[in-house]
Amino acid sequence: MTSLELVTDLYKPYRITKKMKCTIIESMDGTFVVKAKSNKDLNSIFNYLDSRDFYNHPKLVDSSRTDIDIFEYIEDSEYMSNQKIIDLIKVVASLHSKTTYTKEITEDKFKEIYETINDNMIYYEKKYDNIVSNIEEEVFMSPSHYLFIRNYSKLKNNLAFCKKELDKWYDLVNGKREMRICTIHNNLSLSHFCKKDKEVLISWNNVTQDTPLLDIYKLYLNEGMNVNFNTVLSTYLKIYPLESDELKLLLILIAMPVEINIDGDEFNSCKELSRIFDSIYRSEQLIRPYYLVDDEIQKQ
């Protein structure tokens, strides 16, 4: 008999529902969510969060089994995405502020970050140039290739901006020997936030200790095209202000170029390119106000 069968025998549910990778069991004792065992020690993690007065996580009802975890079921309310993500980011800012500590690091840590981002930009620059070279050999351009060529200068300008800002960031952290670390959820999206009787972040399988930037960056990747992220970021910064080098690195990550593949179905290639260029435009709109502030300070 499997653990799930043992659990259903124990709880005697009157309804069992499959939802994504979860099983929801409704019984006279309550409603519970059964998930595959996490590779994280969620019991210890949640106990730590409780000790830091952060309670916006689901209750882990049973973690004693080897292949499954049982959680309390959290009801969710349906409301506007732009409202919901503000509620989410306030909880995330609370998580970061309540678990932040300073970690000593070596000089190689920032060098490693610099080289990783710089290598990515070199890769993208070469790939974009190769795409252009291949397109220039064509007698007639396909719609997707024409769309790429029309916006190629946007990609080049974006890369140049990121390179310049990355060098400025490296100058900021030169000689710095500590970094702010906190507990990050590391899997943020609107689908992983529930709000009804209480506000709860769910799906903690990727939780780790790292820079808070990663949570905001990954949330932007997941939801930046669906919501007004300008308000999201400003709300977060009011609760948990980032240091100057942290903010600069976050803006660089947001502006970073992405992988482009236009060798498949023509309709899907055009659709994907349109999404990418729209994303670049949105990123520019998001980060521009922070550089306008810098410009004003320099003029004073």
VOZARO-806957 format. One line per 8 residues: number of its first residue (from 1); for each residue x, y, z of N, C-alpha, C. Coordinates in steps of 0.05 Angstrom, whole numbers. Layout:
<rs>
NUM	X Y Z X Y Z X Y Z  ...
</rs>
This chain:
<rs>
1	17 -24 0 0 0 0 18 25 0  12 44 -18 28 69 -20 21 87 3  39 108 7 34 127 28 8 142 24  2 148 -2 -23 163 -7 -47 145 0  -46 120 -6 -68 102 1 -70 100 32  -48 100 46 -49 99 75 -61 125 86  -54 147 74 -65 173 83 -95 174 78  -104 166 54 -133 166 49 -148 147 67
9	-135 125 74 -147 106 93 -149 119 121  -129 135 128 -128 147 154 -149 170 156  -149 187 135 -167 211 136 -195 205 126  -199 183 112 -225 175 102 -239 199 87  -227 209 66 -238 232 52 -264 225 38  -281 245 36 -306 242 20 -302 253 -8  -280 267 -12 -274 276 -40 -243 277 -43  -234 268 -66 -205 269 -73 -203 283 -100
17	-187 304 -102 -184 319 -127 -155 321 -134  -149 316 -160 -122 319 -170 -120 347 -181  -99 362 -173 -94 389 -183 -65 392 -188  -57 394 -214 -29 395 -222 -14 371 -210  6 377 -193 22 356 -181 13 349 -153  -10 360 -145 -20 357 -118 -45 339 -118  -50 328 -94 -76 314 -89 -89 328 -66  -114 337 -70 -129 350 -49 -149 330 -37
25	-147 326 -11 -166 307 2 -184 323 21  -210 320 18 -229 333 35 -242 312 54  -240 317 79 -250 298 99 -265 312 121  -276 297 139 -289 309 162 -270 323 181  -244 315 179 -223 328 195 -212 353 183  -220 359 158 -209 383 145 -201 377 116  -190 397 103 -180 394 76 -150 396 76  -137 378 61 -108 376 62 -97 373 33
33	-72 381 30 -58 379 4 -36 359 7  -35 339 -10 -14 319 -10 4 324 -34  30 327 -28 50 332 -49 73 313 -47  87 309 -69 111 292 -68 131 304 -49  146 287 -36 165 296 -15 185 316 -26  188 338 -12 207 358 -21 236 349 -14  255 358 -30 283 352 -23 294 371 -3  277 390 7 284 408 28 272 399 54
41	285 405 76 273 399 103 254 422 110  230 420 99 210 442 102 202 446 131  202 425 146 195 428 174 214 446 189  240 442 184 260 459 197 259 487 186  254 490 160 253 516 147 229 532 158  206 519 160 182 533 171 186 540 200  199 523 215 204 529 244 223 553 246  243 555 228 260 578 228 245 603 221
49	228 602 201 212 625 193 194 634 216  182 615 230 166 622 253 182 637 275  207 628 278 224 640 298 231 669 291  229 675 264 234 702 255 208 718 251  186 708 263 160 721 262 149 723 233  156 704 217 144 703 190 126 678 189  100 683 186 81 661 187 65 657 161  74 670 140 60 668 114 68 644 98
57	67 621 110 72 596 97 51 576 105  47 555 89 26 536 96 36 519 120  16 509 135 23 492 158 29 464 147  52 453 155 60 426 147 48 407 168  27 393 159 12 376 178 28 350 184  41 339 164 55 313 168 78 312 148  102 310 159 126 307 142 142 282 149  128 263 163 142 239 173 145 218 152
65	131 220 129 132 199 109 154 204 89  164 183 77 188 186 61 183 196 33  158 194 23 152 201 -5 132 223 -8  118 231 13 98 253 11 99 271 35  90 296 31 86 315 52 56 323 51  45 328 75 17 335 77 15 363 89  1 381 75 -2 409 83 -31 415 88  -35 436 104 -62 447 105 -70 458 78
73	-95 457 72 -105 469 47 -111 499 51  -100 515 33 -104 544 35 -123 553 13  -145 565 21 -164 575 1 -153 601 -11  -161 606 -35 -152 630 -49 -176 646 -60  -173 672 -61 -194 689 -72 -186 698 -100  -206 701 -117 -201 711 -144 -204 741 -145  -182 755 -151 -184 784 -155 -162 793 -174  -162 819 -180 -145 830 -202 -116 823 -197
81	-102 816 -219 -74 809 -217 -57 831 -206  -63 856 -214 -47 879 -205 -50 884 -176  -73 877 -164 -77 879 -136 -63 856 -121  -67 832 -133 -56 808 -119 -26 809 -118  -12 819 -138 17 819 -138 28 839 -118  13 860 -112 21 879 -92 19 866 -64  -2 851 -60 -4 836 -35 19 816 -32  25 803 -55 47 783 -55 74 797 -48
89	80 819 -61 106 831 -58 110 842 -30  88 850 -17 90 859 11 98 836 29  87 812 24 94 789 39 124 781 34  132 783 9 160 776 2 179 796 15  172 822 15 189 841 29 192 836 58  170 827 70 170 819 98 188 795 103  186 775 85 203 751 87 233 759 86  240 777 67 268 785 64 277 801 88
97	261 820 97 270 837 119 273 822 145  256 802 150 257 787 175 278 765 176  290 759 153 310 737 152 337 746 142  341 772 138 366 783 127 389 781 148  412 773 137 437 775 153 460 781 134  482 790 144 505 797 128 525 774 128  534 766 105 552 744 102 579 754 91  601 746 103 627 753 93 633 737 68
105	644 749 48 651 736 23 679 743 14  689 728 -4 715 735 -16 712 752 -40  733 764 -49 733 781 -73 723 765 -98  729 739 -98 722 722 -121 691 720 -125  676 724 -104 647 721 -106 635 742 -126  642 767 -123 632 788 -142 645 784 -169  670 775 -170 683 771 -196 669 749 -211  660 728 -196 646 706 -208 619 715 -220
113	605 732 -205 579 743 -215 584 760 -240  605 777 -239 612 794 -262 618 777 -287  635 757 -284 643 741 -306 620 724 -318  602 715 -300 580 699 -310 561 716 -327  555 740 -318 537 757 -333 551 767 -358  576 774 -357 591 783 -380 593 761 -401  598 736 -393 599 714 -411 573 710 -426  551 713 -411 524 711 -423 520 732 -444
121	529 756 -439 525 778 -458 542 773 -483  566 763 -479 584 756 -502 570 735 -520  558 715 -506 545 693 -521 521 705 -537  505 722 -524 482 732 -538 490 751 -561  511 767 -557 520 784 -578 529 769 -603  544 747 -598 554 730 -620 530 717 -634  511 708 -618 488 694 -630 471 713 -647  466 738 -637 451 757 -652 466 764 -678
129	492 768 -677 507 774 -701 506 752 -721  507 727 -712 505 704 -730 478 703 -744  457 710 -729 430 710 -741 429 731 -763  441 754 -758 441 775 -778 456 766 -803  479 754 -798 496 744 -821 481 724 -838  466 706 -825 451 686 -840 427 700 -855  415 719 -843 392 732 -856 402 748 -881  425 761 -879 435 777 -901 442 760 -925
137	445 734 -922 450 717 -945 425 709 -960  402 715 -948 376 707 -960 369 727 -983  356 717 -1003 346 734 -1025 320 748 -1015  302 733 -1003 278 745 -992 276 737 -962  270 757 -946 268 752 -917 240 741 -910  240 723 -891 215 713 -880 205 735 -861  179 734 -854 168 754 -835 183 755 -809  190 732 -798 204 732 -772 232 744 -775
145	246 739 -797 272 750 -801 271 780 -806  250 789 -820 246 818 -823 241 832 -797  225 818 -780 219 829 -753 244 831 -736  262 811 -739 287 811 -724 305 834 -733  308 837 -760 326 857 -770 316 885 -763  290 889 -764 279 916 -757 285 923 -728  288 904 -711 292 909 -682 320 903 -673  338 897 -692 365 889 -685 380 911 -669
153	376 936 -677 389 958 -663 380 960 -634  355 952 -629 345 952 -602 361 931 -585  366 908 -596 381 888 -582 410 897 -577  422 910 -597 450 919 -594 451 941 -572  432 959 -573 432 980 -553 428 969 -525  411 949 -523 406 936 -498 431 923 -487  446 909 -504 471 896 -496 491 917 -487  494 939 -502 513 960 -495 506 972 -468
161	481 976 -463 472 987 -437 480 968 -414  474 943 -417 480 923 -397 510 921 -391  526 922 -413 555 921 -409 566 945 -394  556 968 -401 565 993 -387 557 992 -357  532 984 -352 523 983 -324 536 961 -308  543 939 -321 557 917 -307 584 927 -298  598 942 -315 624 953 -307 621 972 -283  600 989 -284 595 1007 -262 589 992 -236
169	574 970 -239 567 954 -215 592 942 -203  610 932 -220 635 920 -211 652 940 -196  652 965 -206 667 986 -192 655 991 -164  628 990 -162 615 994 -136 622 973 -116  625 948 -124 630 926 -105 660 920 -102  676 935 -117 705 930 -114 714 936 -86  726 916 -73 735 919 -46 714 912 -25  689 907 -33 668 900 -14 672 870 -6
177	669 865 19 674 838 29 650 826 44  627 836 39 603 825 52 579 828 33  560 811 37 536 811 21 511 805 38  489 818 32 465 813 46 452 787 36  446 769 54 433 744 47 408 742 63  388 728 52 363 723 67 350 698 56  329 690 69 313 667 59 297 677 34  301 663 12 286 670 -12 268 647 -20
185	244 653 -28 225 633 -37 235 619 -62  245 635 -81 259 624 -104 240 611 -124  214 616 -122 195 605 -141 170 622 -142  174 648 -142 152 667 -139 136 670 -165  110 668 -162 91 674 -183 64 678 -170  45 689 -185 18 694 -174 5 667 -166  11 646 -181 -1 620 -175 10 608 -149  31 620 -138 42 610 -113 36 628 -89
193	15 644 -92 6 661 -70 -24 659 -67  -32 654 -42 -61 651 -36 -69 672 -15  -92 683 -19 -102 702 1 -132 699 4  -140 693 28 -168 694 35 -170 702 64  -170 681 82 -169 687 110 -142 697 119  -121 688 105 -94 697 110 -78 697 84  -55 710 84 -38 711 61 -16 690 63  -13 673 43 6 650 45 21 646 19
201	47 643 21 63 634 -1 64 604 0  59 591 -23 59 562 -24 82 554 -43  86 528 -45 107 516 -63 135 526 -55  144 516 -33 170 523 -22 193 504 -29  190 488 -50 209 468 -56 236 479 -65  237 504 -74 262 516 -84 274 536 -63  263 537 -39 272 556 -19 302 552 -14  316 575 -10 345 574 -5 353 600 9
209	379 602 16 390 626 27 407 639 5  400 664 -3 415 677 -24 407 707 -24  417 721 -44 411 749 -46 381 753 -52  369 773 -40 340 778 -45 334 785 -74  354 794 -89 350 801 -117 338 779 -133  345 754 -126 336 732 -142 306 728 -142  294 733 -118 265 731 -116 251 752 -134  261 777 -134 248 798 -149 253 793 -179
217	277 785 -186 283 779 -214 266 757 -225  263 735 -211 247 712 -220 217 719 -221  209 735 -202 181 744 -203 176 761 -228  196 778 -235 193 794 -259 192 776 -284  209 756 -285 208 738 -308 181 724 -310  169 717 -288 144 702 -288 120 719 -292  120 744 -282 96 760 -282 99 788 -295  124 795 -303 129 822 -312 112 831 -336
225	104 811 -353 88 818 -377 58 819 -370  51 811 -346 22 809 -339 12 831 -321  31 845 -308 23 865 -287 40 890 -290  32 911 -276 48 935 -275 70 931 -255  94 924 -265 115 917 -247 129 941 -235  125 965 -247 136 989 -235 125 993 -207  99 989 -203 87 992 -177 97 970 -158  100 946 -169 110 923 -153 137 930 -141
233	156 939 -158 183 944 -150 184 967 -130  169 989 -136 170 1012 -117 158 1005 -90  137 987 -90 125 978 -65 146 962 -49  160 945 -62 180 928 -49 202 945 -37  212 965 -52 234 981 -43 227 999 -20  201 1006 -17 193 1022 6 194 1006 32  189 980 29 190 963 53 218 952 58  232 945 37 258 932 39 277 946 19
241	288 969 27 305 984 9 331 968 2  337 968 -24 361 954 -33 385 974 -32  408 963 -26 432 979 -27 438 986 -57  454 1007 -61 459 1017 -88 469 996 -107  488 979 -98 499 959 -116 478 936 -120  461 931 -101 440 911 -104 420 920 -125  411 945 -123 392 955 -141 403 956 -170  428 964 -173 440 965 -199 441 937 -212
249	449 917 -196 451 890 -206 423 880 -214  403 886 -198 376 878 -204 367 890 -231  372 915 -235 364 929 -260 379 917 -284  404 910 -280 419 897 -301 407 870 -309  400 854 -289 387 828 -294 361 831 -309  345 851 -301 320 856 -314 324 864 -343  345 879 -349 350 889 -376 365 869 -393  374 847 -381 391 828 -396 377 817 -420
257	392 812 -442 380 799 -466 372 770 -461  357 759 -479 347 732 -475 353 715 -500  349 690 -497 353 671 -519 333 676 -541  342 675 -566 324 679 -589 328 656 -608  306 642 -614 306 620 -634 284 625 -654  292 628 -679 272 635 -700 274 616 -724  281 591 -718 284 572 -740 261 552 -742  241 556 -725 219 537 -725 195 547 -741
265	171 541 -731 146 549 -745 146 580 -747  139 590 -771 140 619 -776 121 635 -759  97 625 -755 77 639 -739 87 641 -710  97 619 -699 106 618 -671 132 635 -668  149 636 -689 173 652 -688 166 682 -686  147 690 -703 139 718 -702 126 725 -675  110 707 -665 97 711 -639 117 714 -617  137 696 -617 158 697 -596 175 722 -598
273	182 730 -623 198 754 -626 183 779 -616  157 780 -623 141 802 -613 140 803 -583  138 780 -570 138 779 -541 165 789 -530  187 781 -543 213 788 -533 218 818 -535  210 830 -558 214 859 -562 195 875 -544  172 864 -539 154 877 -521 165 876 -492  178 854 -486 191 851 -460 214 871 -456  229 875 -477 251 895 -476 240 923 -472
281	219 929 -486 206 956 -482 196 959 -453  183 939 -443 173 940 -415 196 943 -395  218 929 -400 241 931 -383 253 959 -383  254 971 -406 264 999 -408 246 1018 -392  220 1014 -394 201 1031 -380 204 1027 -349  210 1003 -341 213 997 -313 238 1009 -301  261 1007 -315 286 1016 -303 292 1045 -308  279 1058 -328 286 1086 -334 283 1105 -311
289	261 1103 -295 259 1123 -272 282 1122 -253  295 1099 -249 317 1097 -230 342 1111 -241  345 1111 -267 368 1125 -279 362 1155 -282  337 1163 -285 330 1191 -284 337 1203 -258  333 1188 -236 340 1198 -209 370 1202 -207  385 1183 -217 415 1185 -217 424 1210 -233  411 1214 -256 418 1237 -272 414 1264 -258  391 1265 -244 385 1289 -229 405 1294 -206
297	413 1272 -193 432 1275 -171 459 1285 -182  468 1275 -205 493 1283 -217 493 1312 -226  469 1322 -233 467 1350 -243 469 1370 -219  462 1360 -195 462 1378 -172 490 1386 -163
</rs>
